[in-house]
Amino acid sequence: MTEFDIISLFPEFFRGAFDFGVLGRARKKGLIRVDVHDLRPFGKGRHHVVDDAPFGGGDGMVMMAEPIERALENLLGENRLETRVILTTPQGRVLDQEAAKRLAGYGRIAILCGRYAGVDERVRRHLVDEEISIGDYILSGGEPAAIVIVDAVSRLIPGVLGNEDSVINDSFPYLLEEAQYTRPQVWKGHGVPEELLSGDHARIARWRMKDRLARTEAHRPDLYKKAVRALKKLESAASRKRKAAVSSSRSRKK
């Protein structure tokens, strides 16, 4: 089981977020656990203060280090070293499929949701293992990013996706999905590519890969370049494997 602990000032934001679809089924099967924790009870004093004005002045409030440290110690305890602690922040590495695959290798992930003007810099330096962003745009807080991280990582956990083809497609991060069609076969004079109707699985696979490459080149040339490099590496590895097999076969004959 992969465990996710989300720490937020607004835990109600997540109400129902993990109860449906792929994540809901994964939770019911015991493949993932997702717990949301309110940071406020770990705040200072009778009023559970969790933020304060920034030194040097400026707009907004800054989340304090002490409540965050108490929350992590209380929730993780002796398991802290075995847990990957993530801070959601615009300054972090942008989440991509490679990062999701890497995170899927951890048994437990704690996600700290940033808010207001951000967190005390000492939290970044001493309490978290990495910072993650989900894109170059402004959000009100890190809660949407936490949901994205849990979803992207969970899909790569064995058993979460019922369709193994989906896992294979998810594991190749650089190509956009091919065009999808369903009934009716003709809609307002617009038909379906004949390859998809052929029943020839090899022909269908070739069409899908061709369409994925074309779409990626047209809409995401940055990803297309990565895809071409990745495909070349795969071809090179396959070539080396074939040569090794031939060499081994020749040695046995001798």
C-alpha positions as CSV (number, residue, x, y, z in Angstrom):
1,M,0.0,0.0,0.0
2,T,1.2,3.5,-0.8
3,E,0.3,6.1,1.8
4,F,-0.4,9.8,1.2
5,D,-0.6,12.3,4.0
6,I,-1.8,15.8,3.0
7,I,-1.3,18.7,5.4
8,S,-3.5,21.7,4.8
9,L,-5.1,24.7,6.4
10,F,-8.3,23.9,4.5
11,P,-8.8,20.1,4.8
12,E,-12.5,20.6,3.8
13,F,-11.1,21.4,0.3
14,F,-10.5,17.7,-0.2
15,R,-14.0,16.5,0.7
16,G,-14.9,13.7,-1.8
17,A,-11.8,14.3,-3.9
18,F,-10.5,10.8,-3.5
19,D,-13.9,8.9,-3.3
20,F,-14.6,8.4,-7.0
21,G,-13.2,6.7,-10.1
22,V,-9.7,5.3,-10.1
23,L,-8.7,6.7,-6.7
24,G,-11.9,5.6,-5.1
25,R,-11.5,2.1,-6.3
26,A,-7.8,2.0,-5.3
27,R,-8.7,3.1,-1.8
28,K,-11.4,0.4,-1.5
29,K,-8.9,-2.2,-2.7
30,G,-6.4,-1.1,-0.1
31,L,-3.8,-0.1,-2.7
32,I,-3.6,3.5,-1.5
33,R,-4.4,5.4,1.7
34,V,-5.1,9.1,1.6
35,D,-5.4,11.0,4.9
36,V,-5.9,14.8,5.1
37,H,-4.7,16.6,8.2
38,D,-5.6,20.0,9.4
39,L,-2.5,22.1,10.2
40,R,-4.4,24.5,12.5
41,P,-4.3,22.3,15.7
42,F,-0.5,22.4,15.5
43,G,-0.5,26.2,15.6
44,K,1.0,28.3,18.4
45,G,-0.9,29.3,21.6
46,R,-4.6,29.3,22.5
47,H,-5.6,30.5,19.0
48,H,-3.5,28.0,17.1
49,V,-1.6,30.6,15.1
50,V,0.0,29.2,12.0
51,D,1.2,32.3,10.2
52,D,2.7,35.7,10.8
53,A,3.8,38.9,9.0
54,P,7.0,38.7,7.0
55,F,10.2,40.2,8.3
56,G,11.1,43.3,6.3
57,G,7.5,44.0,5.6
58,G,5.5,43.1,2.5
59,D,2.0,41.9,1.5
60,G,0.4,38.7,2.9
61,M,1.2,36.4,5.7
62,V,3.9,33.7,5.9
63,M,3.3,30.2,7.2
64,M,5.4,29.6,10.3
65,A,8.0,26.8,10.6
66,E,7.1,25.7,14.1
67,P,3.5,24.4,13.4
68,I,4.7,22.6,10.3
69,E,7.5,20.9,12.2
70,R,5.1,19.8,14.9
71,A,2.6,18.5,12.4
72,L,5.3,16.4,10.6
73,E,6.7,15.1,13.8
74,N,3.2,14.1,15.1
75,L,2.1,12.5,11.9
76,L,5.3,10.8,10.8
77,G,7.1,10.1,14.0
78,E,9.8,7.4,13.5
79,N,8.7,7.0,9.9
80,R,10.0,10.4,8.9
81,L,13.1,9.1,7.1
82,E,11.0,6.7,5.1
83,T,8.6,9.4,4.0
84,R,9.1,11.7,1.0
85,V,7.9,15.1,2.2
86,I,6.8,17.5,-0.6
87,L,6.0,21.1,-0.5
88,T,3.6,22.4,-3.2
89,T,5.0,25.7,-4.4
90,P,5.4,27.7,-7.7
91,Q,9.2,27.5,-7.1
92,G,9.2,23.7,-7.3
93,R,10.0,21.4,-10.2
94,V,7.1,21.1,-12.5
95,L,5.4,17.8,-12.1
96,D,5.8,15.5,-15.1
97,Q,5.4,11.8,-15.8
98,E,9.0,11.1,-14.9
99,A,8.6,12.7,-11.5
100,A,5.3,10.8,-11.0
101,K,7.1,7.5,-11.8
102,R,9.9,8.4,-9.3
103,L,7.4,9.3,-6.6
104,A,5.5,6.1,-7.1
105,G,8.6,4.3,-5.8
106,Y,8.0,5.7,-2.3
107,G,5.8,3.8,0.2
108,R,4.7,7.0,1.9
109,I,4.4,10.6,0.7
110,A,3.5,13.6,2.8
111,I,2.3,16.7,0.9
112,L,2.4,20.1,2.6
113,C,0.1,22.6,0.9
114,G,1.4,26.1,0.7
115,R,-0.9,29.1,1.3
116,Y,-0.9,32.9,1.6
117,A,2.5,34.5,0.8
118,G,4.2,31.1,1.1
119,V,6.1,29.3,3.9
120,D,9.1,30.3,6.0
121,E,12.2,29.7,4.0
122,R,13.6,27.5,6.7
123,V,10.8,25.0,6.0
124,R,12.0,24.7,2.5
125,R,15.6,24.2,3.6
126,H,15.2,21.9,6.6
127,L,11.8,20.2,6.7
128,V,10.9,19.1,3.2
129,D,12.6,16.8,0.7
130,E,11.5,18.5,-2.5
131,E,9.2,21.2,-3.9
132,I,6.7,20.5,-6.7
133,S,4.7,22.8,-8.9
134,I,2.0,21.8,-11.3
135,G,2.4,24.6,-13.8
136,D,3.3,28.2,-14.5
137,Y,0.1,29.9,-13.2
138,I,-1.1,31.3,-9.9
139,L,-3.4,29.3,-7.6
140,S,-4.9,30.3,-4.2
141,G,-3.1,27.5,-2.5
142,G,-1.4,24.2,-2.9
143,E,-4.5,22.0,-2.4
144,P,-5.3,21.5,-6.1
145,A,-1.6,20.6,-6.7
146,A,-1.9,17.9,-3.9
147,I,-4.8,16.3,-5.6
148,V,-2.9,16.3,-8.9
149,I,0.1,14.7,-7.3
150,V,-1.9,11.9,-5.6
151,D,-3.8,11.2,-8.9
152,A,-0.7,11.1,-11.1
153,V,1.3,9.0,-8.7
154,S,-1.5,6.5,-7.8
155,R,-2.0,5.6,-11.5
156,L,1.5,4.2,-11.6
157,I,1.0,1.9,-8.5
158,P,0.6,-1.7,-9.6
159,G,-3.0,-2.8,-9.5
160,V,-4.5,0.7,-9.5
161,L,-5.4,0.7,-13.2
162,G,-7.3,-2.3,-14.4
163,N,-6.2,-1.9,-18.0
164,E,-2.6,-2.8,-18.4
165,D,-2.5,-0.9,-21.7
166,S,-3.3,2.2,-19.7
167,V,-0.3,1.6,-17.5
168,I,2.0,1.2,-20.5
169,N,0.6,4.4,-22.1
170,D,1.0,6.3,-18.8
171,S,4.6,5.1,-18.5
172,F,5.6,6.7,-21.8
173,P,5.4,10.4,-20.8
174,Y,6.4,12.2,-24.0
175,L,3.5,11.5,-26.4
176,L,0.1,13.0,-26.4
177,E,-2.8,10.5,-26.7
178,E,-4.1,9.6,-30.1
179,A,-7.5,10.6,-31.5
180,Q,-10.4,8.6,-29.9
181,Y,-13.6,7.6,-31.7
182,T,-16.8,5.8,-30.6
183,R,-20.3,5.1,-32.0
184,P,-21.9,6.2,-34.2
185,Q,-19.4,5.3,-37.0
186,V,-20.6,8.3,-39.0
187,W,-21.6,11.5,-37.3
188,K,-22.9,14.4,-39.4
189,G,-20.9,13.1,-42.4
190,H,-17.7,12.6,-40.4
191,G,-16.4,9.1,-40.3
192,V,-13.8,7.1,-38.4
193,P,-10.3,6.2,-39.7
194,E,-10.5,2.9,-41.5
195,E,-7.5,1.5,-39.6
196,L,-9.6,1.5,-36.4
197,L,-12.3,-0.5,-38.1
198,S,-10.0,-3.0,-39.7
199,G,-9.8,-5.5,-36.8
200,D,-6.0,-5.8,-37.5
201,H,-4.4,-5.1,-34.2
202,A,-0.9,-4.5,-35.6
203,R,-2.4,-2.0,-38.1
204,I,-4.3,-0.3,-35.4
205,A,-1.2,0.0,-33.2
206,R,0.8,1.5,-36.1
207,W,-2.0,4.1,-36.7
208,R,-2.2,5.0,-33.1
209,M,1.6,5.5,-32.8
210,K,1.7,7.6,-36.0
211,D,-1.2,9.7,-34.7
212,R,0.4,10.2,-31.3
213,L,3.6,11.3,-32.9
214,A,1.9,13.7,-35.3
215,R,-0.3,15.3,-32.6
216,T,2.7,15.7,-30.3
217,E,4.8,17.3,-33.0
218,A,2.0,19.7,-33.9
219,H,0.8,20.7,-30.4
220,R,3.8,20.1,-28.1
221,P,7.1,20.3,-30.1
222,D,9.0,20.3,-26.8
223,L,7.6,16.9,-25.9
224,Y,8.1,15.7,-29.4
225,K,11.9,16.2,-29.2
226,K,12.0,14.2,-26.0
227,A,9.9,11.5,-27.6
228,V,12.2,11.1,-30.5
229,R,15.2,10.9,-28.2
230,A,13.4,8.3,-26.1
231,L,12.4,6.2,-29.1
232,K,16.0,6.3,-30.4
233,K,17.2,5.0,-27.0
234,L,14.7,2.2,-27.1
235,E,15.7,1.3,-30.6
236,S,19.4,1.3,-29.6
237,A,18.7,-0.9,-26.6
238,A,16.7,-3.3,-28.7
239,S,19.5,-3.4,-31.2
240,R,22.1,-4.2,-28.6
241,K,19.8,-6.9,-27.1
242,R,19.4,-8.5,-30.6
243,K,23.2,-8.5,-31.2
244,A,23.8,-10.0,-27.8
245,A,21.3,-12.8,-28.5
246,V,22.9,-13.5,-31.9
247,S,26.4,-13.6,-30.3
248,S,25.2,-15.9,-27.6
249,S,23.6,-18.2,-30.1
250,R,26.8,-18.4,-32.1
251,S,28.8,-19.2,-29.0
252,R,26.5,-22.1,-28.1
253,K,26.8,-23.5,-31.7
254,K,30.6,-23.5,-31.4
